[in-house]
Amino acid sequence: MDSTELKKLGHRLGHFLRCFDGGIKTAPSRAHFRTYIKGQLSDLERKSVTPIALQAGVAPRSLQEFLEIHRWDQERVRRRLQEVVMHEHASAKAIGVIDETSDAKKGEKTAGVARQYCGATGKTDNCVVTVHLGYVTEDFHALIDSDLFLPQETWAQDRQRCRAAGIPETVGYRPKWRIGLDLMQRSWAAGVRFAYLVADEAYGRSHHFRQEVASYGVCYVVEIPCSLKGWTKRPATLTPGKLPSTPGPTPTKERLACWAPACRRVDRLWQRGGPSWEAFHIKNTDTGPVVWEVRMSRFYPWEEGLPGSQQWLLVARQVLTGEVKYFLSNAAPEISREELLHVAFSRAHIERLFEDAKGQIGLDQCEVRHYQPLMRHLILSMVSLLFLVRETARLGKKRLLVECPSPAAGGRAAA
């Protein structure tokens, strides 16, 4: 990039950052806001407070205070980011993506840190886990909300430890699927809209999660564990008024399970035969095309002993590796396999966003311990990432992971 283009980029960044001035009222805080964002977008090897401050010629302590004690409205900055995304990239076929990421940490004082599964290291490790909501359209993606997962035993039940880390009394334990729903609810209240929502099996396994997403009128396509049970044909269940005469009180809804026919795990539905497999070309890689075989069936998931509403069960098998994924969707009966598969695999966008946020922005390089600066770092990182995504697209360097190429031999493209 030549000097002229760099100068234009600087002007564009300045114009972009002025969009957020409504949430940052004072001149000193606005100056630190710009310093932090510019540092995250710079070529610094380490993008924590101290290197960013030293590069900008300001005292590291002053930048730390900007994150921790300056009075600026991070919630308004987040809402403004969502407004910008919806103003510039709203789409009738937008996809929301919920997923989590983790950052390995040392010590025991960082808010939320605990020994738990850490995706960054691929094992149980000392780390902080955050849950995120992504927004995806045909040619755009961004992170639009984030929150901290607070482990129950090591944090939520130890309020003294929470107070030492600045965690408000109102913040307690929520399962990750609940955090994902809260992110969706908060974004929805700010005017964000998407037609579909995707998530991995940690979220899709919960029928409470699926039901609440559906209550927004959103079509979910969520991964489910192979152990999830259900029926391909709705079973005939007995109501309390038709139960056989038995001693004792009338069985409750929770006890009706014993009156429904046995259900089966999704990985054991078809031992022989079953719906036909159809091959689809998902994307191209350096080693060649990636092709998945797909079969679909109407399905009634097991929900507290009774069959849930009729849905789509999508089984996808990677042709070369044999990897199998299972998806559940409340999509309309007439939806095509191509559309359902395209939405299902759109979760790859948030993996790319995490990769860019950590590799380019320094999402995982926040060296703070208290709750408020951590939450502010997440919001500032989303702002930096949004500018990076916009400028990358403007310069014609799109990096879409879920592609819509021409059909592979013997298969069709998931368009």
N, C-alpha and C positions, 0 to 999 in steps of 0.2 A: 504494500500500500504506500503510495507516494505522499509527500508532505501536504499537497492540496487536499487529498482525500482524508488525511488525518485531521486537518483543520476543519473540514466539513463535518467530520464525525464528532469533533469536540463541540461544534455549534449544535449539532443534533442532540447530543447528550445534555447540554445545558437546557435546551428547549424541553426535552423529555422530563428532566428533573423538576422543572418549574410546575409541572402538573401536580406535584405532591406538596407544594408549599402550603396548601390549606391545612395540612396536618402538622406542619412545623412552623410555628409562628415567629420565633425569635431569630435574629440574624446569626448569632453564634451557633445555634443548633442547625440552621440551614447550611452554614459553612461546613460543619462536621458531617452532615448528611451527604453533601457533595464529595467531601474528602473520602468518606467510607465507600461510597458507590464507585468513585473513580479508582480507588485502590483495589476493589474487587474486580474491576474490569481491566486492570493493568497487567503487565507481564511479571509482576512480583512472583517469586517462587513460593513464598509463604504469605498468605493473605489474612493474617490475624491482625489485631489492633496495632501492635508495636511496629511491624514492618510498614503497614499502611501509613501510620502517623509519621514515622521517620522519613519516608519517601516524600510526604507532603510538607515536611518541615514544621510539624506541630508536635506538641508534647503528647506522648502516648497516654498520659494520665487524663488529659482533656478529652481525648477520643473515648476512653473508657467511661468517663463521666457522661458523655453523650449517650452511650448505650444504657447506663445504669440509672442516672439521677436527673438528667435533663427532662424538663416538662414538655414533651411533644407527644402527639397523639398517634401512636403506632396503629391503633385500630382504624383510624381515619385514613392513614397511608395505605393500609391493606384494602380498605373499601375502594379507595381511589384507583388502586391497581386493577381491581376487578371491574370497575367502571370503564377504564381504558380498554381492557380486554374485550368487554362486551360491545363497546362503541366501535372498535376497529375490526373485531373478528367474530361477531355473532353469526351463528349459522343454525339453520333449522335441523341440521344433522350433527350438531356438536356432540362430543363424547366427553363425559366426566370420567376421570380415572382416579381411584383411591388406592394408595399403596404406602408402604412405610420404608424408611431407610434408617441406618444406624451408623454411629460414629464411635469408634473405640476410644476409651478414655482411661486415664490413670487416676488413682485416688478415689475418694468416696464422697467428696463435697459438691461436685457438679450436680445441679438439679436433675433428678431422674436417673442418675447413673446407677447401674446395678449389673450383677452377673446375669446375663440373659442371652438369648440367641442374637448374635451379631452378624448380619449379612455381609458387612464389610470384611470380616475375617473368616466367615463361613463356619463359625463354631460358637459355643457358649463362651462369652467373654465379658469383660467389664466395658459397658458401653451405654450410650444414650440412644433411645429410639424415638423418632419423630414420625408422625403420620401426616400425609400430604394429599391434597386434591389437585389434580391436573385438569387442564381444559384443552381439548384436542379438536381441531377441524382438519379439513382436507390438506391444508398447506401451512398449518400453524399449530404450535403447542406451547403451553406455559404452565408453571405452577401458580395457583391462585390462592391457596390457603394452606396452613400448616399448624400443627399443635404437638405438644409434648406428651408422650406416654409416660404415666407415672406408675411404676410397679406397686402392687398393692402391699405386700408384706414389708418390703424394705423402705418404702416411702409413705404411701397413703396412710398406713397405720401408725406412723411415727411423726406426729405433728410437730414435735420439737425439732426434728431434723428438717422438716419442711420449712418451719419458720426461719431456721438458720440459713436456708437457701433462698429465702425470699418468696417462697411459694404461698400464694394467698390461701386463706382458710376455705375459700369456695372451690378450690381446685383439689380434687381427690382422684381416686382410682376410677377409671373407665376402661372397659375392654376396648381393644383397638377398633373393633367394628362399631362401637358406640362413638368413639372419637371420629371415625369416618362419617357417620351420620350427622354428628354435630357440625363438621366442616361443611357438609352439604347444606344443612339447614341454615348455617350462618351465611354462606355464599348465596343461597336462594333468597334470603331476606335482603341481600344487597343488590339483587336484580340479575344474578347469574342464571342462565338457563342452558340446559343441554338435553338432548333427546334420549341419550343412552348413558348408562353408567356401567363401568367394568371394574372388577376387583379380583384379587386372587382368592384362593380357597380359605384363607384365614378369615375373610369377610363373608364369602359366599356360603360357608357352611352354616351360618346363622340365619334361620328363617325369620327372626325378628328384623335383621338387617334387610333382607330381601323384601319383606312386607312394607317396611317404612319407606324404602326407595320407591316401591310401586305406588305408595300413597301420594307421591308427588306427580304421578302421571308419567314417570320416567321408565323407559324400557331397560331393564338390567340384563347384562350378559356376564355372569360371574362364574369363576372357576369353583368347582366343588371337589371335596375329597372323594377318592374312589370308594370310601366306606359309606357314603351317604346312601340311604335306602329309600325305596319307593315302589310304585307300581306303574306299569305301562298301560294298564286299563284300570279305570276307577273301581275300587272294590266296593262291594255292598256292605255298608256298615250298619249296625243296629243302633237305633235310638233308645234312650232310656225307657220310653213307653213300650218298646217291643222286646226288651231284654227277657231272656228266659227267667222263670221264677227261681230265685235264689234267696237263701236267708240273708238278713242284714240289710243295710241301707242301699238305696239305688246307686249304682256306680256313677261316679262323676266323669267329666270329660276325660280326665287324666287316666281313668280306668277303662275307658272304652277301647283302648288298644287291643285288649284281649279278645274283642268281638270282631275285629277286622281281620281279613285274610293276611297271611304272612307276606311281608314285603321282602325285596331282595336288594342287595348292594348294587350300585350302578355298574361295577366292574364284573358282575356275575349275572347280568340280565340275559345275555344271549350266549349260552354255551355252544349252541349250534344255530346256524342261520342268523335271523335277525335282519334289520334294515340293511340295504345294500351300501357298500362303501363307494365313495366318489372322491377322486383325487383333485386337489386344488393347489395351485402354485401360489405360495404366500409371498416370497421375495427372492431376490438374487443375492448371493454372497460371494466372497472371493473363491470359495470352493465349489460354487455351482448353485443351481436353483434349490430352494427349500420347498418340498412338496409334502403336504399332509393329506391323508385320507380321512374322510368325514362320513359319519352316519348320524341321522337325526330321528328322534321319535318323540311323540307326545308322552308326557310323564307326570305322575302325581307324587311329589316328594312326601316323605314321612315327616309329619309335623306334630310333635307331642302325641304320638300314637294314632293320629288320624291322617287321611290323605289331604294334602294341601290342594290348592287350585291347579288346574291343568297348565302345564308349561312345556317348553321345549327342552329336551335333553340332547346336548350336542356332544358327540364323542369324536375326538380328533387324534389321529395316530400318525406320528412322523414316519415317513416311509423308510428313510435310511437308518434311523436310530431305534425305531420301535417305541419311542416315548409316547405315552398316551395322556391326554388331558380330557377332563370332563367339565362341561359347562351347563349351567341351568339358566333359562331365560323366560321371562314373561312376555316375550314378543308375540305379536299377533300371529294367528295360525297361518296366514298367507305369506309371511316373511320368507325371503329366499335364503338358501344356504349361503350364497355368496355374501349377502349383507350381514347375516348373523356371524359368519366366520371373520369377516373384516372387522366388525366391532369387537369380537372376542379377542383378537390378536392386537388390538389397539393399545392394550396395556403396555406394550413394548415402548410406547412413547414416553411414559413416565420413567422408565428405566434409562432412556436416553437423556431425559431432563436431569435425573440424578447424576448421571455421568458428567454432563456438562456443568451442573451446579457445583460438583465437587472438583472436577478437573480444571474448570475455567474461572469459577467465581470464589471458591474457597468455602463452600457451604459447611464442610466438615473441619474447618480450621478455626473455629470460634474458641478462643481461650478465655471463657468466662465461666463463673460458677453459679451465679444467681439466676433466678427464673426470668426476671424482666429483661436483662440484657440478652439472654438466650432467645427469648421470644422476639425481641427486636431484631436480632441478627437474622432470624428466619425470614422476617418480613423484608428487611433490607436486601437479603439475598434473592428473594423473589423479584424485587424491583430490578436488581442488576441483571438477573437472568432474563427478564422480559426484554430489556434493552438489547442484550446479546442476541436473543432469538430474532427480534425484529430486524436488527442490522445484518445478521447473517442471511436472512431471507432477502433483504433489500439488495445485498451484494451478490445475490444469485448463488449462494452456497448452501442451499437447502440440504438438510440431512435427515430425511424422513426414513423411519425404520420400517414402517408397514407400507410396503410398496404395492402398486397395482400394475404389475407388468403384464405383458402378453402371456397367454396361456402356455404352460409348459407342455411338452409332448405327453399326451395321454391325460392331461388334466386341464382345469380351468383356473383362471386367476381369481383371487379373492378381492374383488373390486369394491 
